[in-house]
Amino acid sequence: MSKAYLQITLKIDNADRSSAASIYNQYKAPFLNGIEGAESKELLIRDEDVQVLHGFDTVANAQAYLSTDLFNNDVVVALKPFLKDNPDVRIYTVA
C-alpha cells in the first residue's frame, strides 16, 4: 500500500483530453519501472479537470520525482501544449 501520493491537477480542454491520456499511457510504464519508490499511477477525469494520482512508498520519493528528467524533460514538455493553467501539485501522506 502506498504511503504517499503525488496529485497533479491539470486544466485541459475536453477536445485535448484524448491527447493528454495518450501521454499518460506513454509514460506510465517508465514511471512505474524507473522511478524510485513508485507504486501506482492513475488518471482521474472530471468535467472541470484531469488529475494524475501517483502512489509512492515515501513522501521523499514523491518529492524527488518532481526533479527527475522523466518528469521535467518528458512528461511536462509533452503536456505543455495542452495546459490551460499551471498545474496544481500536492503531496499527501497516508494516515
C-alpha positions in Angstrom: 0.0 0.0 0.0 1.3 3.4 -0.9 2.3 5.7 2.0 2.3 8.9 0.0 0.5 10.3 -3.0 1.5 13.0 -5.5 -1.6 14.6 -7.0 -1.2 16.7 -10.1 -4.3 18.5 -11.3 -4.3 19.7 -14.9 -6.7 22.1 -16.7 -7.1 20.6 -20.1 -9.9 21.3 -22.7 -12.2 18.4 -23.4 -11.0 18.3 -27.0 -7.4 17.7 -25.9 -8.1 15.1 -23.2 -7.5 12.1 -25.5 -4.1 13.5 -26.4 -3.3 14.0 -22.7 -4.4 10.5 -22.0 -2.1 9.1 -24.6 0.8 11.0 -22.9 -0.3 9.4 -19.6 -0.2 6.0 -21.2 3.1 6.6 -22.8 4.9 7.5 -19.6 3.1 5.2 -17.1 5.4 2.2 -17.6 8.6 4.3 -17.4 7.3 5.9 -14.2 6.4 2.6 -12.6 9.6 0.8 -13.7 12.2 3.6 -13.4 11.2 6.0 -10.6 12.4 5.1 -7.1 9.5 4.2 -4.8 6.8 4.4 -7.5 3.9 2.1 -6.7 0.9 3.2 -8.8 -0.3 5.8 -11.3 -3.9 6.6 -12.1 -5.6 9.0 -14.4 -8.7 10.6 -13.0 -11.0 12.6 -15.3 -13.7 15.1 -14.1 -15.7 17.7 -16.1 -13.6 20.5 -14.7 -10.1 19.0 -14.8 -7.8 15.9 -15.1 -5.8 14.6 -12.2 -2.9 12.2 -12.2 -2.5 10.4 -8.9 0.9 8.8 -8.3 1.4 6.4 -5.4 4.8 6.2 -3.7 6.4 4.4 -0.8 7.6 7.6 0.9 7.0 11.4 0.7 10.7 11.9 -0.1 10.4 9.8 -3.2 7.2 11.6 -4.2 9.1 14.9 -3.9 12.2 13.6 -5.6 10.1 12.6 -8.7 9.3 16.2 -9.4 13.1 16.8 -10.0 13.6 13.8 -12.4 14.4 14.1 -16.1 11.3 11.9 -16.8 9.0 14.4 -15.2 10.7 17.7 -16.3 12.0 16.8 -19.7 9.5 14.3 -20.9 6.1 14.5 -19.2 5.9 18.3 -18.7 7.2 19.0 -22.2 4.7 16.6 -23.7 1.7 18.1 -21.8 2.6 21.7 -22.0 0.7 22.4 -25.3 -2.5 21.2 -23.7 -2.3 23.0 -20.4 -4.7 25.9 -19.8 -3.2 26.9 -16.5 -0.3 26.0 -14.2 -0.8 22.5 -12.7 -1.7 22.2 -9.1 0.8 19.9 -7.4 0.1 18.4 -4.0 1.7 15.7 -1.9 -0.3 13.7 0.6 0.7 11.2 3.3 -1.4 8.3 4.2 -2.6 8.3 7.8 
